[in-house]
């Protein structure tokens, strides 16, 4: 029988699928390993905006939330393997797989306390919704239109419901738009967000966004 840990590691390290109901019909949806999606998202900015590539000076090569989450998962995985005396592969997917096998071996051999096993299993399981939330933020308004990068208009969310690929987000007080299809496209900043909304044919709430000074 699969445990919470088994299911989480499967989604983190291997391609996986789910069966969802759309319009009363069952449909198989395929996903890449979540750690692969996170790795792509780390460097997804690359200065690309709705109006093309930004200047070298303004370009941020990192998606900060994705980079921070990757560093947290990587650090925890390697720290636990070090604690258990196991070598950690350089590839994070392989390292998480080794951690999974290590915990399973310790548990089956009764060489780990139940409370510790459950705590570590819970932390690993939490990585799944944490990664998913980067692509499917809870807050935000879904936007009609296709992603400029992957051309997706619709995606299937983690609950199996069909939703728009583009969603408005607010990070560190700055508005933006993000694709939830896993391609990593996003645009941020008031001016860029307003320009992209206008290209979609939407009418942005300038008071809500905060009018930018003309310059």
C-alpha positions in Angstrom: 0.0 0.0 0.0 1.4 3.4 -0.9 2.1 5.8 1.9 1.9 9.6 1.8 5.7 9.5 1.3 5.6 7.1 -1.6 3.0 9.2 -3.4 4.9 12.4 -2.8 8.2 11.0 -4.1 6.5 9.6 -7.1 5.2 13.0 -8.1 8.5 14.8 -7.2 10.8 12.5 -9.2 8.9 10.7 -11.9 6.4 11.6 -14.7 3.0 11.0 -13.3 -0.7 11.2 -14.3 -4.0 11.7 -12.8 -7.6 11.1 -13.8 -9.8 14.1 -13.7 -13.4 14.8 -14.6 -14.1 17.5 -17.2 -17.7 18.1 -18.4 -18.8 14.7 -17.0 -16.0 12.8 -18.8 -12.9 11.2 -17.4 -9.6 12.4 -18.8 -6.0 11.3 -18.2 -3.7 14.3 -17.5 0.1 13.8 -17.7 2.6 15.8 -15.6 6.3 16.2 -15.6 8.2 15.4 -12.3 7.5 18.3 -10.0 11.2 18.8 -9.3 11.8 19.1 -13.1 9.1 21.8 -13.2 10.7 23.5 -10.3 14.1 23.4 -11.9 12.8 25.0 -15.1 11.0 27.7 -13.1 14.2 28.7 -11.2 15.6 30.3 -14.3 12.4 31.1 -16.1 12.6 34.9 -15.9 15.5 35.4 -18.3 14.4 38.9 -18.8 11.4 37.9 -20.9 8.4 40.1 -20.7 5.2 40.6 -22.6 6.9 43.2 -24.8 10.0 41.1 -25.5 13.3 40.7 -23.7 14.2 43.4 -21.1 17.5 45.2 -21.0 20.6 43.4 -19.6 20.6 45.8 -16.6 17.0 45.0 -15.7 17.2 41.3 -16.3 16.8 39.0 -13.3 18.1 35.5 -14.2 16.2 33.9 -11.3 12.6 33.3 -10.3 13.2 34.1 -6.6 10.3 32.1 -5.1 11.2 29.0 -7.2 14.9 29.4 -6.4 14.2 29.7 -2.7 12.0 26.6 -2.6 14.6 24.6 -4.6 17.3 25.7 -2.1 15.1 24.6 0.8 14.3 21.2 -0.6 17.9 20.6 -1.7 19.3 21.7 1.7 16.8 19.6 3.7 17.4 16.5 1.6 21.2 16.7 1.8 21.2 17.4 5.5 19.0 14.4 6.3 21.1 12.1 4.1 24.2 13.4 5.8 22.5 12.7 9.2 21.8 9.1 8.1 25.3 8.6 6.8 24.2 8.2 3.2 26.0 9.9 0.2 23.9 12.4 -1.7 23.9 12.3 -5.5 24.4 15.7 -7.2 21.1 15.4 -9.0 18.3 16.5 -6.6 15.8 14.0 -8.0 18.2 11.2 -7.4 19.0 12.5 -3.9 15.3 12.6 -3.0 15.0 9.0 -4.3 17.9 7.9 -2.0 16.2 9.7 0.9 13.0 7.8 0.2 14.7 4.5 0.1 16.7 5.3 3.2 13.6 6.2 5.2 11.8 3.1 3.9 14.7 0.9 5.0 15.0 2.5 8.4 11.2 2.2 8.9 11.0 -1.5 7.8 14.0 -2.4 10.0 12.5 -0.5 13.0 15.6 1.6 13.2 13.8 5.0 13.2 11.3 6.3 15.7 7.8 6.5 14.4 7.5 10.2 15.3 10.6 11.1 13.3 9.6 9.0 10.3 6.2 10.7 10.2 7.7 14.1 10.7 10.1 13.7 7.8 7.5 12.0 5.6 5.2 15.0 6.2 7.9 17.5 5.2 8.6 15.6 2.0 4.9 15.4 1.2 4.5 19.1 1.8 7.0 19.8 -1.0 4.3 18.7 -3.5 1.7 21.4 -2.8 4.5 23.9 -2.2 5.8 23.4 -5.8 2.4 23.2 -7.2 1.4 26.5 -5.6 4.1 28.3 -7.7 2.2 27.4 -10.9 -1.3 27.5 -9.4 -1.4 30.3 -6.8 -4.4 30.2 -4.6 -4.9 34.0 -4.8 -5.2 35.8 -8.1 -7.7 36.4 -10.9 -7.7 34.0 -13.9 -7.2 35.8 -17.2 -8.7 34.9 -20.6 -6.0 34.4 -23.3 -3.1 32.3 -24.3 0.3 32.2 -22.7 2.8 34.0 -25.0 5.4 31.3 -24.4 3.6 27.9 -24.5 0.3 29.1 -26.0 -1.7 27.3 -23.4 -5.1 28.7 -22.6 -6.4 26.1 -20.2 -4.7 23.8 -17.6 -5.9 21.2 -15.2 -5.2 22.2 -11.6 -4.2 19.9 -8.7 -7.8 19.3 -7.7 -8.6 18.1 -11.2 -10.6 21.1 -12.3 -10.0 23.0 -15.6 -8.9 26.5 -15.1 -7.3 29.3 -17.2 -3.6 29.1 -17.8 -2.9 32.8 -17.1 -3.5 34.2 -13.6 -2.7 37.6 -12.0 -0.4 37.5 -9.0 1.1 39.9 -6.5 4.6 39.3 -5.1 6.5 41.6 -2.8 3.8 44.2 -3.5 4.3 44.1 -7.3 1.5 42.9 -9.6 2.2 40.4 -12.4 0.8 37.7 -14.6 2.0 34.1 -14.6 1.4 31.0 -16.7 0.2 28.0 -14.7 1.1 25.4 -17.4 4.6 24.9 -16.0 6.5 26.7 -18.8 7.8 29.3 -16.4 6.6 32.4 -18.3 5.7 35.4 -16.2 5.6 39.2 -16.4 6.0 41.5 -13.4 5.9 45.2 -12.6 3.0 47.6 -12.9 3.8 49.0 -16.4 4.5 45.6 -17.9 1.3 44.1 -16.3 -0.8 46.9 -17.6 0.6 46.6 -21.1 0.1 42.8 -21.1 -3.5 43.2 -19.8 -4.3 45.7 -22.6 -2.8 43.3 -25.2 -5.3 40.6 -23.9 -8.1 43.1 -24.4 -8.6 43.4 -20.6 -9.3 46.6 -18.8 -6.8 46.8 -15.9 -7.8 48.5 -12.7 -5.2 51.3 -12.7 -6.2 52.4 -9.2 -5.8 48.9 -7.9 -2.5 48.5 -9.6 -1.3 51.9 -8.6 -0.9 54.4 -11.4 2.7 54.5 -12.6 4.2 57.9 -13.1 4.7 58.8 -16.7 8.4 58.5 -17.6 
